[in-house]
Amino acid sequence: MIAAQAHQVQTLRLKSNSRESLGSAVNLLEEALRLACSIVCDSSVMPPSDGALIFVRKITLGKFSLNTHAQQLADAIAAQIERGVVNIACVDFEDNSDADIVWFSDALIAWSRLLARVEKTCWYWPLTLQHLGVSSSRVSGSEISPDLALKMIEHSMGAAAIAKLLRELLARNQLLPFVLKLDDLPSHSFADEFELSRADIPTELSSLHRIKFEQFLKKFSQSERAHLAQVFAELKNKPELLFWLLQTFSREEIWLQQFPRATRVTCYAYMLKRIVEMPVAEQAAGIQKSLDTPALELGDQPRQHRLLINENPQQLQTGSAEGVKYRDTERLSEHASHSSQGEFNAEAQNPESTGKYHAQSGIPISYAGVFFILNLFENLIPDNCHFVNLPVSPKKMIFACLLQKLRCEQVLAVLDLDLSDYNDLLFEPLRNCEFNTRWQRWLSEHSYPVTNAEPDNFGDWQHLVIKTVSRFLWRETGGGIKSLSRLNGDFLASHTHIDIFLESEQLSLTVRKLGLDISPGWLPWLQKVVAFHYRGAQVHALYR
């Protein structure tokens, strides 16, 4: 089995003269298999991404050199697939016992299929259980305990992953049987569910809150809303489950999380009333009427990204901003609608009066400038810096710590950056963590001596990195990390990209001269492409 995300091989016969060569061969094969699947997949099937779980039953590649490029090996695999020697299939929605190569889009898809009521007799299910860390002895018949699954997912992927799992189960109409089998809810306090049962259900919310709630419902397809109504109706006598589901599904709703507890409970009560008592047909019509805007079309796809829609109807005029086009095919369903020519156009709020194109989805954040520091991290920290005993990236952990210090909890949740084991990491040893030579020269030139000795542990190294970045910013910009970070913007994230939308007027000339406003691009340790987008009068002037 090959898991492209974790770079692990369960069963594979390879012969080589050294263990180091075997490791290189494994990495080469993983990349080649992913590329091969991308080559042969037609337009109706999404090829496996870097986070996909790929399982191989049988494939014969013969003898190849470690100097072989992954693309060459991928072409050889693709040729076998096209000749019918090897069969491939995506098993996100149904099993395929005849395929020699199968893949799940990601680990949560595999979990949702594992928890669904299907017979797990195909050859790849034992390998899937092994990859997810589930002992076969814990699987009763063809099912796994929902309580065990939630605990394992929360431990390995964080609490935010549970909301994604529930959405997957909802799309498969498997949410109700799943929650009815739950005995112990993870990360849940039962302090408010009884308040929910006694809350006064308002006939209406304020117009702003009503629009927000309609937007929340718009994220669910009509069939998903129907199943959700059935789930909530069945759980009327189980307030603890109701409250947990409402909390989980609305986890990423910033407008709701900012309310005091009493107001939030009232909103939950209103949410229950609307979903359970309103007929699905009337509900869908009401949502369409409230959101009759030229925003992104969600459709009834089983998996959707979080989308927020501009609330000002006066600014929602159709039109395309000249010069504001995307050609990134990976962002087709996540960023903008596309034309028949394959170009991806972002709508302008008012093409006649402004040059802005707005992020059609995202989270408003007040410390958007923290992402500028990614450029400094890439420049300062060697790419081969790593923990001795852990697979997690030190860069990723130090950036997560920085987000936590700036209280960017929502960004941490969306990116699934878990700091629950942070205290245990402080004493973990590191390797190859010495600063790049040009930084040592800069520090010495400005009377900031840095020892050539590597820090003994992550805690000391993190302190040194933050101190060095802070000194650099104070020297070059007259402000520290917090001063640079304090910029208002919109944060958008998908499986493959992070996009930060900023007003061009906020940027100082000093920041631009240092090149901090340049998009970092692909960051392997974050497994995402990071890009900065600018809007405002200065941007508009370029397109006049």
C-alpha positions in Angstrom: 0.0 0.0 0.0 1.2 3.5 -0.8 0.0 6.5 1.1 1.1 9.5 -0.8 0.5 11.9 2.1 2.4 10.0 4.8 5.0 8.5 2.5 4.5 5.0 3.9 4.6 1.7 2.1 2.9 -1.3 3.7 3.4 -4.0 1.0 5.9 -3.6 -1.8 8.6 -5.9 -3.2 11.7 -3.9 -4.0 15.2 -5.0 -4.4 18.3 -2.8 -4.1 21.8 -2.8 -2.8 21.2 -0.4 0.1 18.4 0.8 2.4 19.0 4.4 1.3 18.3 3.4 -2.3 15.1 1.6 -1.2 13.9 4.8 0.5 14.6 6.8 -2.6 12.8 4.2 -4.8 9.7 4.3 -2.6 9.4 8.1 -2.9 10.0 7.9 -6.6 7.2 5.3 -7.0 4.8 7.3 -4.9 5.2 10.4 -7.0 5.1 8.3 -10.3 1.8 6.6 -9.3 0.1 9.9 -8.4 1.2 11.4 -11.8 0.1 8.3 -13.7 -3.3 8.4 -12.2 -3.6 12.1 -13.1 -2.6 11.3 -16.7 -5.2 8.5 -17.3 -8.1 10.0 -15.4 -10.7 11.5 -17.7 -12.4 14.9 -17.1 -15.3 13.3 -15.1 -12.9 11.8 -12.4 -10.8 14.0 -10.2 -7.2 12.6 -10.1 -5.6 11.9 -6.7 -4.0 14.9 -5.0 -1.0 14.9 -2.7 -3.2 14.0 0.2 -4.8 11.0 -1.4 -4.4 7.5 -0.1 -3.3 5.2 -3.0 -3.4 1.4 -2.6 -1.8 -0.9 -5.1 -2.6 -4.6 -5.4 -0.4 -5.6 -8.3 1.8 -3.7 -10.8 5.0 -4.9 -12.6 7.6 -2.2 -13.4 10.7 -4.2 -14.0 14.1 -2.7 -13.4 14.6 1.1 -13.2 17.4 3.5 -12.2 17.0 5.8 -9.2 18.0 8.6 -11.6 14.8 8.0 -13.5 12.5 11.0 -13.4 9.1 10.4 -11.8 7.4 11.6 -15.0 9.1 8.9 -17.1 8.1 6.2 -14.6 4.6 7.6 -14.6 4.4 7.4 -18.4 5.3 3.7 -18.2 2.6 3.1 -15.6 0.1 5.1 -17.6 0.9 3.0 -20.7 0.1 -0.2 -18.8 -3.2 1.3 -17.6 -4.2 2.4 -21.1 -3.4 -1.0 -22.5 -5.7 -2.6 -19.9 -2.8 -4.4 -18.2 -3.5 -2.5 -15.0 -7.0 -1.2 -13.8 -7.4 1.9 -11.7 -10.5 3.3 -9.8 -11.5 6.0 -7.4 -13.3 4.4 -4.5 -14.6 7.5 -2.8 -18.3 6.5 -3.4 -18.3 2.8 -4.3 -16.1 -0.3 -4.1 -14.2 -1.8 -7.0 -12.8 -5.2 -6.3 -11.4 -5.7 -9.8 -9.1 -2.6 -9.8 -5.3 -3.1 -9.3 -4.9 0.5 -8.1 -7.4 2.4 -6.1 -7.4 5.7 -4.2 -9.4 7.7 -1.6 -9.2 11.5 -2.1 -8.1 11.9 1.5 -8.2 10.1 4.9 -11.5 11.6 5.9 -13.2 10.1 2.8 -11.7 6.8 3.8 -13.1 7.2 7.3 -16.6 8.1 6.0 -16.7 5.1 3.8 -15.4 2.9 6.7 -18.2 4.2 8.9 -20.9 3.7 6.3 -22.9 0.6 6.3 -21.2 -1.2 3.5 -19.6 -4.7 3.2 -15.8 -4.3 3.5 -14.7 -7.4 1.5 -12.6 -5.8 -1.2 -8.8 -6.4 -1.1 -7.9 -2.8 -0.1 -10.0 -2.5 3.1 -7.5 -4.4 5.3 -4.8 -2.0 4.0 -7.1 1.0 4.7 -7.7 -0.1 8.3 -3.9 -0.6 8.7 -3.2 2.9 7.4 -5.9 4.6 9.6 -4.5 2.8 12.6 -7.6 0.6 13.2 -6.9 -2.9 14.5 -9.1 -5.5 12.7 -10.1 -6.8 16.1 -11.9 -3.5 16.8 -14.1 -3.9 13.7 -17.4 -5.6 14.6 -18.6 -7.4 11.4 -18.4 -4.7 8.8 -18.6 -1.7 11.2 -16.3 0.2 13.5 -17.4 1.9 16.7 -18.4 5.6 16.0 -17.0 6.6 19.4 -13.6 5.0 18.6 -13.6 6.6 15.2 -14.2 10.1 16.6 -11.5 9.7 19.2 -8.9 8.5 16.7 -9.8 11.3 14.1 -9.7 14.0 16.8 -6.3 12.7 18.1 -4.7 12.5 14.6 -6.3 15.3 12.7 -7.8 17.7 15.3 -11.3 18.7 16.3 -11.9 20.6 13.0 -11.7 17.3 11.1 -14.8 16.0 12.9 -17.0 18.6 11.3 -15.7 17.6 7.9 -16.4 13.9 8.7 -20.0 14.7 9.6 -20.4 16.6 6.4 -19.2 13.6 4.5 -21.6 11.3 6.3 -24.4 13.8 5.7 -23.7 13.7 2.0 -23.9 9.9 2.1 -27.2 9.9 4.1 -25.4 8.1 6.9 -25.4 10.7 9.6 -28.5 9.6 11.5 -27.4 5.9 12.0 -23.9 7.2 13.0 -25.0 9.7 15.7 -27.6 7.3 17.1 -24.8 4.8 17.9 -22.7 7.4 19.8 -22.2 6.9 23.5 -19.5 9.4 24.3 -19.0 12.8 22.5 -15.4 14.1 22.1 -14.4 17.6 23.3 -17.9 18.4 24.5 -19.2 20.2 27.6 -22.8 19.4 28.5 -23.3 22.8 30.2 -25.6 24.3 27.5 -27.8 21.6 26.0 -30.4 22.0 28.7 -30.4 25.7 28.1 -31.1 24.8 24.4 -34.2 22.8 25.4 -35.6 25.8 27.4 -34.6 28.6 25.1 -37.3 30.9 23.6 -37.4 30.2 19.9 -37.6 33.6 18.2 -39.9 34.0 15.3 -37.3 36.0 13.5 -33.7 37.1 14.0 -32.3 40.5 13.0 -32.0 40.9 9.2 -28.2 40.6 9.3 -28.3 37.4 11.4 -31.1 36.0 9.1 -28.9 36.6 6.0 -26.0 34.9 7.8 -28.1 31.9 8.7 -29.4 31.6 5.1 -25.9 31.6 3.9 -25.1 28.8 6.4 -27.9 26.7 5.0 -26.8 27.4 1.4 -23.7 25.4 2.1 -25.9 22.3 2.2 -27.4 20.8 -0.9 -31.2 20.2 -0.9 -30.8 16.4 -0.2 -28.4 17.2 2.6 -30.9 19.6 4.2 -33.6 17.0 3.9 -31.4 14.4 5.7 -30.3 17.0 8.3 -34.0 17.8 9.0 -34.6 14.1 9.5 -31.6 13.8 11.9 -32.7 16.8 14.0 -36.3 15.6 14.2 -35.2 12.1 15.4 -33.0 13.7 18.1 -35.7 15.8 19.8 -35.4 13.8 23.0 -31.6 13.8 23.0 -30.6 17.4 23.6 -26.9 16.6 24.2 -26.6 15.1 20.7 -28.5 18.0 19.2 -26.4 20.6 20.9 -23.2 18.8 19.8 -24.3 18.6 16.2 -25.2 22.3 16.1 -21.9 23.2 17.6 -19.9 21.1 15.2 -21.7 22.1 12.0 -21.4 25.8 12.9 -17.8 25.6 14.1 -16.5 27.8 11.3 -19.3 30.4 11.5 -17.4 33.4 12.8 -20.5 35.6 13.2 -22.1 33.0 15.5 -19.0 32.2 17.6 -18.5 35.8 18.5 -21.9 36.0 20.2 -22.3 35.6 24.0 -23.4 32.1 25.1 -27.0 33.0 25.7 -27.4 34.6 22.3 -25.6 31.7 20.6 -28.0 29.2 22.3 -31.0 31.3 21.0 -29.5 31.1 17.5 -29.2 27.3 17.8 -32.9 27.2 18.8 -33.8 29.2 15.8 -31.7 27.0 13.6 -33.5 23.9 14.9 -36.9 25.5 14.2 -36.0 26.5 10.7 -34.4 23.2 9.7 -36.9 20.8 11.4 -40.2 22.5 10.9 -39.8 24.2 7.5 -40.5 21.9 4.5 -37.5 21.2 2.4 -39.0 22.7 -0.8 -40.1 25.9 1.0 -36.7 26.0 2.6 -34.8 25.8 -0.7 -37.0 28.5 -2.2 -36.5 30.8 0.7 -32.7 30.4 0.6 -32.7 31.1 -3.2 -34.8 34.2 -2.7 -32.5 35.5 0.1 -29.4 34.8 -1.8 -30.4 35.8 -5.4 -27.0 37.1 -6.2 -24.4 36.4 -8.9 -22.1 34.6 -6.4 -20.4 31.2 -6.7 -22.7 28.3 -7.7 -22.4 25.5 -5.1 -24.7 22.9 -6.7 -25.4 19.6 -5.0 -21.9 18.2 -4.9 -21.2 15.9 -2.0 -18.3 17.9 -0.8 -18.2 21.7 -0.7 -15.8 24.3 0.7 -16.9 27.0 3.1 -18.2 29.9 1.2 -19.3 33.4 2.4 -21.3 35.6 0.1 -21.2 39.5 0.0 -24.0 40.8 2.0 -24.5 44.2 0.3 -26.9 43.7 -2.6 -25.9 47.1 -4.1 -22.4 45.7 -4.7 -23.5 42.5 -6.3 -23.6 43.5 -9.9 -22.4 41.1 -12.6 -19.3 41.8 -14.6 -15.7 40.8 -14.8 -12.7 42.9 -13.8 -10.3 43.3 -16.6 -6.9 41.8 -15.8 -8.3 39.8 -12.9 -8.3 36.2 -14.2 -7.2 32.9 -13.0 -5.9 30.1 -15.1 -5.2 27.7 -12.2 -7.2 24.5 -13.0 -6.9 23.2 -9.5 -9.0 26.1 -8.2 -12.0 25.5 -10.5 -14.5 24.6 -7.8 -12.9 26.7 -5.0 -12.3 30.2 -6.2 -14.3 31.4 -9.2 -16.8 30.6 -11.9 -15.3 29.7 -15.3 -16.0 30.7 -18.8 -16.4 28.4 -21.8 -12.8 29.2 -22.8 -11.5 27.8 -19.6 -10.5 31.1 -18.0 -11.4 31.7 -14.4 -12.9 35.2 -13.8 -13.3 37.0 -10.5 -16.3 39.3 -10.4 -15.8 43.0 -9.6 -18.1 44.6 -6.9 -18.8 47.4 -9.4 -16.6 47.5 -12.5 -17.4 51.1 -13.2 -16.4 52.5 -9.8 -13.9 50.2 -8.2 -11.1 47.8 -9.2 -11.7 45.4 -6.3 -12.5 41.8 -6.8 -13.7 40.3 -3.6 -12.8 36.9 -2.1 -16.0 34.9 -2.6 -15.2 32.9 0.5 -13.0 33.3 3.5 -12.6 34.5 7.0 -12.0 38.2 7.9 -8.8 38.4 10.0 -7.1 41.3 11.7 -3.6 39.8 11.6 -3.4 38.9 7.9 0.2 40.3 7.7 1.4 37.3 9.7 1.6 35.4 6.4 4.3 37.8 5.2 6.6 36.1 7.8 6.4 32.9 5.7 8.9 34.6 3.3 11.3 35.1 6.2 10.9 31.6 7.5 11.7 30.2 4.0 14.8 32.4 3.8 16.0 31.8 7.4 15.3 28.1 8.1 17.0 25.3 6.0 14.6 23.1 4.1 16.1 20.0 5.6 15.5 21.1 9.2 13.5 18.3 11.0 12.7 16.6 14.3 14.8 13.6 15.0 11.9 11.4 16.3 8.8 13.0 14.8 7.4 13.4 11.2 5.9 16.8 11.8 7.7 19.9 10.3 9.4 22.3 12.7 8.5 25.2 10.4 4.8 24.2 10.6 4.8 24.0 14.3 6.6 27.4 14.8 4.1 29.0 12.4 1.2 27.5 14.3 2.7 28.8 17.6 2.9 32.3 16.0 -0.8 32.1 14.9 -1.8 31.0 18.4 0.1 33.9 20.0 -1.7 36.3 17.7 -5.0 34.6 18.7 -5.8 33.5 15.1 -7.8 30.4 16.4 -10.0 30.3 13.4 -7.0 30.1 11.0 -5.5 27.3 13.1 -8.8 25.4 13.0 -9.2 25.7 9.2 -5.6 24.7 8.6 -5.9 21.8 11.1 -2.8 23.0 13.0 -3.0 21.1 16.2 -1.0 22.4 19.2 -2.3 20.0 21.8 1.1 18.3 22.1 3.0 21.6 22.0 4.5 21.2 25.5 5.8 17.8 24.6 7.6 19.2 21.6 9.6 21.7 23.5 12.3 19.2 24.4 12.3 17.3 21.1 15.7 17.3 19.5 16.2 18.8 16.0 18.7 18.3 13.1 20.0 20.7 10.4 18.5 23.8 12.2 21.4 26.1 11.8 20.5 29.4 10.1 21.4 30.1 6.5 24.8 31.8 6.1 23.4 35.1 4.8 21.4 35.5 8.0 24.4 34.9 10.2 26.3 37.6 8.2 23.4 40.1 8.6 23.1 39.5 12.3 26.8 39.9 12.9 26.9 43.1 10.8 24.3 44.6 13.0 25.8 43.6 16.3 23.5 40.6 16.9 26.0 37.7 17.4 24.6 34.3 16.7 26.4 31.1 17.7 27.1 28.5 15.1 26.0 25.8 17.6 22.7 24.2 16.8 20.0 24.4 19.5 19.5 21.2 21.5 15.7 21.2 21.3 12.7 22.7 19.6 11.9 25.2 22.5 15.4 26.8 22.3 15.3 26.8 18.5 11.8 28.4 18.4 12.9 31.2 20.7 16.0 31.9 18.6 14.0 32.0 15.3 11.3 34.3 16.7 14.0 36.6 18.3 15.9 36.8 15.0 12.8 37.6 12.9 11.7 40.2 15.4 15.2 41.8 15.4 15.2 41.9 11.7 11.8 43.5 11.5 12.6 46.1 14.1 15.8 47.0 12.3 14.4 47.2 8.8 10.7 48.4 9.4 10.7 50.0 12.8 8.2 47.5 14.1 8.1 43.9 15.3 6.2 40.8 14.4 2.9 42.1 15.8 3.2 45.4 14.0 3.8 43.7 10.7 1.0 41.3 11.2 -1.7 43.8 12.2 -3.3 44.1 8.8 -7.0 43.5 8.0 -7.7 41.0 5.3 -9.6 37.9 4.2 -8.2 34.4 4.7 -9.3 31.6 2.3 -8.1 28.0 2.4 -8.7 24.9 0.4 -7.1 21.5 0.2 -4.3 22.9 -2.0 -4.2 26.7 -1.6 -4.1 29.5 0.9 -5.2 32.9 -0.4 -4.8 36.2 1.5 -6.8 39.2 0.3 -5.4 42.6 1.4 -6.0 46.3 0.7 -3.0 47.7 -1.2 -3.2 50.9 0.8 -2.2 49.1 4.0 1.2 48.1 2.7 4.2 50.3 3.6 6.9 51.0 1.1 9.4 49.4 3.4 7.5 46.1 3.4 7.5 46.2 -0.4 11.2 46.9 -0.7 12.0 43.9 1.5 9.9 41.7 -0.8 7.7 40.5 2.1 4.5 41.1 0.0 5.6 38.6 -2.7 3.5 35.4 -2.7 5.6 32.5 -1.2 4.1 30.0 -3.6 4.3 26.3 -2.9 5.4 25.4 0.7 6.1 21.7 1.0 6.0 21.8 4.8 2.5 23.3 4.7 1.4 21.3 1.7 -0.2 24.3 0.2 0.3 27.1 -2.3 0.3 30.5 -0.5 -0.7 33.6 -2.6 -1.3 37.2 -1.7 -4.0 39.2 -3.6 -4.3 43.0 -3.5 -7.3 45.2 -4.0 -8.0 48.9 -3.6 -7.5 52.2 -5.4 -3.9 51.4 -6.3 -4.9 48.2 -7.9 -7.8 49.8 -9.8 -5.4 52.4 -11.2 -3.5 49.7 -13.0 -6.6 48.6 -15.0 -7.9 52.1 -16.1 
